[in-house]
Structures are given as structure tokens and as C-alpha cells.
């Protein structure tokens, strides 16, 4: 069966050149980056210039028959607002892009207002990065709440990844209670391989909260394809909150250093633990509705040379 496929968690950047927690993240060569304390394979090795562009991603999307993608942001990639604004203008039917603020900088709600004025329909918070060794920005702080009320009033979407072990679950519950009309997508499938993931997934019992699976193949990397543990977790999450509350996400491009982009979702297609309707909702229909994707392209199957 063919599915409408939308990637609810991906990343784009032109170059990594930033710091987090006082440590560097820098593009080096052959798809590698110096990440905090060591050199890692950040991109597939054929992306030799370190550029993680929309055009390369679209080529991957077309090959894997992924119609649209949601681009979130992460501190370890640096602020990408300028680049993502250009991506939004150039490819409005293929991408939903999130803006991001420097949440360690006082006055960031003003930056959120600027992002809204620039046409961003969502703001991303890598919440797990807000907990540093010497300080922490709380999701229920007065400035965060100011920003969330702004977003709620303007119909914007919040993308948030939470720390494991329920370190921030209580805080985001306060946000949901304070801003009941704020649409929220919780990433990384609640950090599914760590304690507390079920409590994060159960946040989707609230009307405007969804869970997306960005990074699930990374979290189950030790068992590798076909990620049977990931499928069992998806099955369990469906039983907890319903199939209409979950969305597939790849965490492109970092996850495709280990697997191909298509492999990041086709293990779901091939599973016999999920119904056809559950697969349809998870792989694309929920994201289409939540993010408002419209004119997705028709992507025919192209035969591989090796077939």
C-alpha cells in the first residue's frame, strides 16, 4: 500500500559553527564535525562540504517518496532562522520550518515576536539543552510563559524536546494548563529508551499535544534495522494515547549516517504489529492535519539501477 509520508522532525543548516555549554561544534570535513569534545560523523560521508541543504534533503525526500518535512532547530546546529526563512520562501509546499530564540538571553520573547512577524508559524525549543551544569532555563519561567501566550494568541506551533527522567515533564504540564490552545509537538518520542518516556507520551492525552518520533532509530540504534523495539514502542504508545496522536519523524540528517533515509520509516511499513490505518496516520496523515500541509507532490517510484 502507498502512504502519504511527512517527516515531522528534521534539521537543515549551511554550516555548523557554534557552541553549547561552553564547548564547540564546528564543521570539519567529509561530513564530520567536531562535537563538544570529539570528532563525529555528523553527516553521511558523501556530503563532503558539511552543507546540509534543503536541495540535498529534497533529493532524499523525492527518492524516499516523502512529500513534506518539518524542520526543527537545535542549539548544537546554531541559530538557522535566516536560512530557514529562505527555505520557507523557496519551497513553501515541501517544508514547515520552525524559528528558534536564544533562550539563555534575557528578553527572548521580543525575538519570538520578530520571528512571528517574519512569517514563522512555529518556534522550536530543544528543552533538553536548557539544563546545563551551572544553570537551567525552566520551561515554566515568566519569559517562557510570555512567549507561549504570544504563540497561542497567534496560532503558532511549539516544537519541544524534553529531557529524560521526567526532569521537565512537570514544567510542560504547567504550560499545557496555562495555554490550553497552544499546539505542541513533543519530540524524540519522549526519549523512548529512557525512564519516564511513557509520561511524556501521555502528554498527548491533552487535546493540542502530539508526539513525534524524530530520532527513534537513533535511540534504538543498538538493535538496528528493522528496529523491532521501536515498533513495539509505537504499538504501546498507540495503545496509550491513540494512533491519531503520533507522527513519524526521522531526525534527518544525523540518523542517516547509520541507515538510509528510506530505512528510517520503511521498518514501520513492513511491520505486522500495526494496522494499515495506524500506519497511514503515523506516517503522514496526522502531520498533514497538524501542520497544515496542502499541495504535496506526487512522487512516483523510481527503479534502482541494482534491481
C-alpha positions in Angstrom: 0.0 0.0 0.0 1.2 3.5 -0.7 1.2 6.1 2.0 1.3 9.9 2.3 4.6 10.4 4.1 5.6 13.5 6.0 8.7 13.8 8.1 7.8 15.6 11.4 11.3 16.1 12.7 14.3 17.1 10.5 17.2 19.6 10.5 18.8 21.8 7.9 21.9 24.1 8.1 24.5 25.6 5.8 27.4 25.1 8.3 27.8 24.2 11.9 29.7 26.9 13.7 28.5 27.4 17.3 29.0 26.4 20.9 26.8 24.8 23.5 27.6 24.8 27.3 30.9 26.4 26.5 32.0 23.7 24.1 32.4 24.0 20.3 30.5 22.4 17.4 32.4 23.0 14.2 32.1 21.6 10.7 35.4 19.9 9.7 35.5 17.7 6.5 33.9 14.7 4.8 30.6 15.1 6.7 32.3 15.3 10.1 32.0 17.9 12.8 34.0 18.5 16.0 31.2 18.0 18.5 31.9 19.2 22.1 34.9 17.0 22.9 35.4 14.8 19.8 35.1 14.5 16.1 32.0 12.6 14.9 30.3 11.7 11.6 27.6 14.3 11.7 26.5 13.8 8.1 26.9 10.9 5.5 30.5 10.9 4.3 29.5 11.9 0.7 28.3 15.3 2.0 31.9 16.3 2.0 31.4 20.1 2.3 29.3 19.9 5.5 26.4 21.7 3.9 23.1 20.2 5.0 20.9 22.0 2.4 17.2 21.9 1.5 18.2 20.9 -2.0 20.0 17.7 -0.9 17.2 16.9 1.5 14.6 17.3 -1.2 16.6 14.9 -3.4 16.5 12.4 -0.5 12.8 13.1 0.1 12.0 12.5 -3.6 13.9 9.3 -3.7 12.2 8.0 -0.5 8.8 9.4 -1.6 8.5 11.7 1.4 6.2 14.5 0.4 6.8 17.1 3.1 9.1 17.7 6.1 9.0 19.7 9.3 12.3 21.4 10.0 13.0 22.0 13.7 16.1 23.6 15.3 18.7 22.6 17.8 21.3 24.6 19.7 24.1 22.3 18.5 23.5 23.4 14.9 23.4 27.1 15.8 20.5 29.5 15.1 19.3 28.8 11.5 16.5 31.4 11.3 17.8 33.3 8.3 18.4 30.1 6.2 15.1 28.5 7.2 13.2 31.7 6.3 14.7 31.4 2.8 13.8 27.7 2.6 10.2 28.6 3.6 10.0 31.2 0.8 11.6 28.9 -1.8 9.8 25.6 -1.0 6.5 26.6 0.7 4.8 23.3 -0.2 7.5 21.0 1.0 8.6 22.4 4.3 7.1 23.7 7.6 10.0 25.5 9.3 10.4 26.4 13.0 12.2 29.5 14.2 14.3 29.5 17.4 15.4 32.0 20.0 18.4 32.1 22.3 16.6 31.2 25.5 19.7 31.9 27.6 19.4 35.6 26.5 17.1 37.8 28.6 14.3 39.3 26.5 13.9 36.5 24.1 10.1 36.9 23.9 10.9 40.0 21.8 12.9 37.8 19.4 9.8 35.5 19.2 7.7 38.4 18.2 10.2 39.2 15.5 10.1 35.6 14.2 6.3 35.7 14.1 6.5 39.0 12.1 8.9 37.3 9.7 6.4 34.6 8.9 7.5 31.7 11.1 4.4 29.7 12.2 6.2 27.8 14.9 9.0 28.1 17.4 11.3 25.2 18.5 12.8 24.6 21.9 15.4 21.9 22.4 14.4 21.7 26.0 17.0 19.1 27.0 19.7 21.6 26.1 18.4 24.1 28.6 19.8 22.1 31.5 23.5 23.0 31.9 25.9 22.1 34.6 25.8 25.6 36.2 22.3 26.9 35.2 18.9 26.0 33.8 16.2 27.8 31.8 12.9 26.5 33.0 10.0 25.9 30.6 7.6 27.5 33.0 9.6 30.6 33.6 7.9 34.0 33.3 9.6 34.8 29.9 8.8 31.3 28.6 5.1 31.8 29.6 5.1 35.2 27.9 6.3 33.6 24.7 3.9 30.8 24.9 0.9 33.2 25.3 2.1 35.1 22.3 2.3 31.9 20.3 -1.1 30.8 21.5 -2.7 34.1 20.5 -1.1 33.9 17.0 -1.9 30.3 16.4 1.8 29.2 16.3 3.0 25.7 17.0 5.6 24.8 19.7 8.1 22.0 19.0 9.8 20.9 22.2 12.2 18.0 23.0 12.2 17.2 26.7 15.0 15.8 28.9 14.7 12.2 30.0 13.7 11.0 33.6 10.8 13.5 33.7 13.1 16.4 34.5 10.9 18.8 32.5 7.6 16.9 32.2 6.1 18.8 35.2 7.1 22.1 33.6 5.5 21.4 30.3 2.3 20.2 32.1 2.1 23.7 33.6 2.5 25.2 30.1 -0.3 23.0 28.7 -2.6 24.0 31.6 -1.7 27.7 31.2 -2.0 27.7 27.4 -4.6 25.0 26.5 -5.0 26.2 22.9 -1.2 26.1 22.2 -0.4 23.4 19.7 2.6 21.4 20.9 4.6 18.6 19.3 6.8 16.7 21.7 9.9 15.2 20.0 12.2 12.2 20.2 9.1 10.0 21.1 9.5 11.1 24.7 13.1 9.8 24.8 11.6 6.4 24.5 14.6 4.3 25.6 15.0 6.2 28.9 12.9 6.2 32.1 9.9 8.5 32.0 9.1 8.2 28.3 5.6 7.0 28.9 4.8 10.1 31.0 6.0 12.2 28.1 3.8 10.3 25.6 0.8 10.6 27.9 1.1 14.4 27.4 -0.7 13.7 24.1 -3.9 12.9 26.1 -4.3 16.7 26.1 -6.2 17.9 23.0 -3.5 20.1 21.4 -0.5 17.9 22.1 1.1 15.5 19.6 4.2 13.1 19.9 6.7 12.8 17.1 9.3 10.1 16.7 12.3 12.1 15.5 15.4 10.2 16.5 13.7 6.9 17.3 16.1 4.9 15.1 19.0 6.7 16.9 17.5 5.7 20.3 17.2 2.1 19.1 20.4 2.1 17.2 21.9 -0.7 19.2 19.3 -3.2 17.9 19.4 -1.7 14.4 17.1 -2.4 11.5 14.3 -3.4 11.4 14.1 -1.7 14.9 11.6 -4.2 16.4 11.9 -2.5 19.8 10.9 0.8 18.2 7.8 -0.8 16.6 6.8 -2.2 20.0 7.2 1.2 21.5 5.0 2.7 18.8 2.4 0.0 19.4 2.5 0.7 23.1 2.1 4.5 22.5 -0.9 3.9 20.3 -2.5 1.9 23.0 -1.8 4.7 25.5 -2.9 7.8 23.5 -4.3 6.6 20.2 -3.0 6.4 16.7 -4.2 9.9 15.8 -1.8 11.5 18.3 1.5 10.2 16.9 3.7 11.3 14.0 6.7 9.8 12.3 10.0 11.8 12.2 13.4 10.9 11.1 15.8 13.3 12.8 17.5 13.7 9.3 20.4 14.1 8.6 22.2 12.7 11.6 20.3 9.4 11.6 21.2 8.6 8.0 24.9 8.2 8.9 23.8 4.7 10.0 20.9 3.9 7.7 19.3 5.3 4.5 16.6 7.9 4.7 14.0 5.4 3.4 15.0 2.9 6.1 14.1 5.4 8.8 10.4 4.8 8.0 10.0 1.6 6.0 10.5 -0.6 9.1 7.1 0.8 10.0 5.6 0.0 6.6 6.8 -3.6 6.9 5.7 -4.3 10.4 2.8 -6.6 11.1 2.2 -5.2 14.6 0.5 -2.1 13.2 -2.7 -1.9 11.2 -2.9 -0.2 7.8 -4.9 2.7 9.2 -2.4 3.1 12.1 0.5 3.3 9.5 -1.3 5.8 7.4 -1.9 8.1 10.4 1.5 7.7 11.8 3.5 8.1 8.6 1.8 11.2 7.3 -1.9 11.9 7.8 -1.6 13.2 11.4 1.3 15.5 10.4 -0.6 16.7 7.3 -3.5 17.8 9.6 -1.4 19.1 12.5 0.9 21.3 10.4 -1.5 22.1 7.6 0.4 20.6 4.6 -1.6 21.1 1.4 -0.2 20.6 -2.1 2.2 17.7 -1.6 3.8 16.5 -4.8 3.1 13.1 -6.5 6.3 11.1 -6.2 6.4 8.1 -8.4 8.6 5.1 -7.6 11.9 5.2 -9.5 13.6 1.8 -10.0 17.0 1.4 -8.6 19.8 0.5 -11.0 20.6 -2.6 -8.9 17.1 -4.0 -9.2 
